[in-house]
Amino acid sequence: MIEPVFRAGETYAFSPDITAEEAYKVWIEAPAATFVAVDSNQAIVGTYYIKPNQPALGAHVCNCGYIVAKHARNQGLASLMCDHSQIQAVSMGFLAMQYNLVVSTNESAVRLWKKHGFEIIGTLPKSFRHSRLGLIDAHVMYKLLT
Amino acid sequence: MIEPVFRAGETYAFSPDITAEEAYKVWIEAPAATFVAVDSNQAIVGTYYIKPNQPALGAHVCNCGYIVAKHARNQGLASLMCDHSQIQAVSMGFLAMQYNLVVSTNESAVRLWKKHGFEIIGTLPKSFRHSRLGLIDAHVMYKLLT
């Protein structure tokens, strides 16, 4: 589920050539917690991680990343995971959530995060090397949770 | 030189209780390179690190952190290190430089980075837990180098 997203190099900064071991590290081991969403057959159809975005004096702001399985898209799953992650974040003591690099061409994500109360704090010119489009802009998005 | 800055908890997110080992790791080991500035007696009066700010598809944007020894402040040293770091960044192949968490109360830093062509891309509300002031805003600052 994660592999095609990382391989595409269109939404996450991780190398399109990332190994399974490295992907396990960044998605499962490094974060504070990782969740999966399952369908009615208990098959995994989505996942997200949550972690502090900065060390100690910035550790009250969390960062999350979300992936929905290709066959399960456009059913509101990203939206459900975004809601879940915010509730989870508050219960873990986080006061805000930050997305550091929302690729500007990922319009459905930008629209969805806005709908969930995230603001585009600013746009970083040419900060993402898109596999097909080359250097493009990415947004910093942010939401105070309490 | 670094210790009083980290202990103060007013400009960097690292824990004010950071150990020497952890500080060595974040300032010397984790970055791609770390430099020191010396005075005419070869005494160290400043230091900065440079590292990629994101993995692979964002690794063309670097991040730097700078510290000037207390007794050597207000002599243009941060400015010299900022210039040096930009030249160094270009020679290392970086295309842009990003400061992720410029504490809003650190007005001399904000003014200096602006003077050096960095823009405030956006401001993250309450993203820094200042040792004396509590939760305060911090800026994301950014400059295209080429």
Interface residues (C-beta under 8 A of the other chain):
Chain A: G9 Y12 A13 F14 S15 P16 I18 V26 Q54 P55 A56 L57 G58 A59 H60 V61 L95 A96 Q98 N100 L101 I120 I121 G122 T123 L124 P125 K126 S127 F128 R129 H130 S131 L135 A138 V140 Y142 L144
Chain B: G9 Y12 A13 F14 S15 P16 I18 V26 Q54 P55 A56 L57 G58 A59 H60 V61 L95 A96 Q98 N100 L101 I120 I121 G122 T123 L124 P125 K126 S127 F128 R129 H130 S131 L135 A138 V140 Y142 L144
